[in-house]
């Protein structure tokens, strides 16, 4: 079992920054990959970024490359998403997720697949005003 709690969301003006955190408990944090997903009103959930168990590899959706950075601190059982140069279109509920079953994938794009992830947090709202 893994419990995930997101924090750090809020209201920010366009061009601003936010850092989301995801605190994990339960299974040893350094043994599984993690990801961020988001869901905007009326839209499907979409992948944002993922990071392997060691933090050695990361994968991003094209829409956030260069502006978002995913990281993790295994000593603190916490994953982060640094979001810079924010735009109104990234307004959504952001969810962190844990992939404890799939193991290591050679193809980084596999970490963007939502069905890999078996534990999800409750989400944190990010709102970017224009």
Buried (B, 14 or more C-beta within 10 A) or exposed (E): EBEBBBBBBEEBEEEBEBBBBBBBEEBEBEEBBBBBBBBBEEEEBBBBBBBBBEBEBBBBBEEBEEBBBBBBEBEEBBBBBBBBEBEEEBBBBBBBBBBBEBEEBEEEEBBBBBEBBEBBBEBBEBBBEE
